[in-house]
Amino acid sequence: VSVIIEGGTVISTSGAPSTGNTDPAFGVFAASIGGSGGNGGSLNVSSGGAAGAGMFGGTGRNVTVTNNSGLISTRGAAASAIGAFSFGGIGGSADELNAAAFIGVAARGGNGGSSGAVTVFNGGSLTTMGAAAHGIAAHSRSGVSGNGSNGTGLFYGPSGDAGESGTTGSVSVTNAGVISTAGASAFGIHAQSLGGGT
């Protein structure tokens, strides 16, 4: 995902309270979000068997936003002037195995998806007026892994492991312009690279 704002561009948002819309009205919103992995199927048998494993979360790709000299202003809560995000998808969870047998093998949760690199350059003017409305919000976060299932064999029923978290991309923000925020908990630049966890 790549967005370029050239000189002479003016972007202004103020939200839409009359319509009941509570979503933040970003000046620029650029995101790549991996899909969630499917959950494994359940198994109910009287003989031995294995539960279905969770599928892997999708990959979030690289995101780049370049504001060369545009003017961006927002007035809503959590409405950052520039929001750039790459999120890995959540890993699917393994389902339960119900086996009235000697051996019932549980399954593993799916891995969380990896996230891409997020790069933002601002050479223009960014102004926000709302609470938690950052000048630039740049986040890369890998997906949370899926849970493993429990084994239920009469004599041998190992539990399944949780999946692994994906790899988290880098975050780079360069500001050569002007950033002004007026709301509570509104940072000029809020940049994070976070692991999804298990």
N, C-alpha and C positions, 0 to 999 in steps of 0.2 A: 504494500500500500504506500503510495507516494502522493503528497499534496504539496503544491507550490503556490504561494500567494505573492503576486507581483506588486510593484509599486502602483499607487493610485487606487488600490482595492480598499473598500471600507466595508466591514462586517459588524453589524450591531444586532444583539438579541436582548429580549426583555422577558422571555418566558410567555406562557399563555394561561394566566390564572383564571380567566373567564371561562375556559373550556374544562377546567378541572385537571389539566395536565400537570403532573408533578415531576416529570422528567427534567433533568437539568438541561438548559438551553446553551450548549457549548457554542463558542464562536466557530471553532473548527474541531471536528471530531473525526479522528482517523484510527481505525482499529482492525486488527486481524485476530480472530478468535477461533481456536480449534474446537471442533465438535466433541461432545462427550462420548466416551466409549459405552457400548451396550452392556447391560448386565448379563451374566451367565444364566442359563435356564436351570430350573429346579429339577430334581430327580427323586421320584418316590418308587422304590423297588424293594422286593423281598430278597433278591439276590444281591451280590456285590456290584459296585459301580462307582462312578466318579461324577461329581457335580460339574456344571458348566463354568468355565473360567470367564472372568470379565475381560472385555476388549479394551484396547489401548485408546487413550484420548488423542484427539487430533492435534496437529502442530499449528501454533500461531506463527505467522510469517513476519518478516521485517516490516517496520513501519517508519516512514520518514516524512516529516513535515518541515517545510522551509518557508518562512515568512520573510521575504526580502525587505519589504518596507511598507507593508499593509497596516491599516489601522483596524484593530479588533477590540470591541467593547461588549461587555455582558452585564446584566443586572440581576439575574436570578441566583438563588441559592445553589451551591455546588456547580455553578455554570462557569467552568474554567474557560479562559480565552482560547487556549489551545489544549486539546486532550489527545494524547497519542498513546495507544495501548496495544500490547501484544500479549495474549493470554493462551496458554496451552489448555487443551480440553481435559476434563475430569475423567480419570480411568473408571471403567465399569467395575462393579462389585460382583464377586462370584456368588452364586445362589446356593441355598442350602441343599444338602443331600440327606434324605431320610431313607436309610437302608437298614432293614431288620436282617442284617447278614453279618458274616464274620468280618468282612472287610468293606469299609465305606470310605473312599478317598475323597477328601475335600478338594476344592480348586483354589487357584490363585487369583487375586484381584488384578485388574488391568493397570498398566503403567499410566501415569499422568502424562499428558502431552507436553512437549517442549515449547518454549516461547521464543520469539525472535528478538532481534536487536531493535531498539527504539532510538531514533535520532531526531532531534529537534533543533532547528536554528531560527532565532528571532532577530531580525534586524529592523523591525518596525515598532509600533506602539501597541501595548496590551493594557487594557483597563478593565477591572472587574469590580463590582459593587456588592456582591452577595456573600453570605457566610460560606466558608469552605470553597470559595470560588478562586482557584489558583490562577495565576497568570499563565503558567505552563504546568500541566500535569502529564508526566511521562512515566509510564509503568510497564515493566515486563515481568510476567509471573507465570511460572510453569504450573501445570495442572496437578491437582491433588490425586493421589493414587487411589484405586479401588480397594475395598476390603476383601480379604480372603474369607472363605466359608468354613464352617465347622464340619469335621468328620464325625460319623455316628456309627461306625462298625462295632459289632459286639466285642471283638477282640482286638481290632486294629482300626483306628479311625483318626489319622493325623489331620490336624487343621491346616487350612491353606494359608499361605503367606499373603500379606498385603502387597500390592504392586509397588513399583518404584516411582518416585517423583521424576518428572522430566527435567531437562536442562534449561536453565534460565538464561535468557539473552541479556546482553549489555544494554545500558541506558546512557545516552550522551546528550547533554543539553548545552547549547552555546547561545548566549545572549549578547548581542551587540546593539540592542535597542533599549527601549524604555518599558518597564513593567510597573504598573500601579495597581494595588489591591486595597480595598477599604473594609471588607467584611471580616467577621471573627473567624479565626483559624484559616485564613486565606493566605497561603504562601505565594511569594513571587514565583518561585520554582519549586515544584514538588516532584522529585525524581526517585524512583524505587526500582530495584531489581530483586525480586523475592522468589524463593523456592516454594513450591506448592505444598510439600510435606506429604506424610502418609497417614 
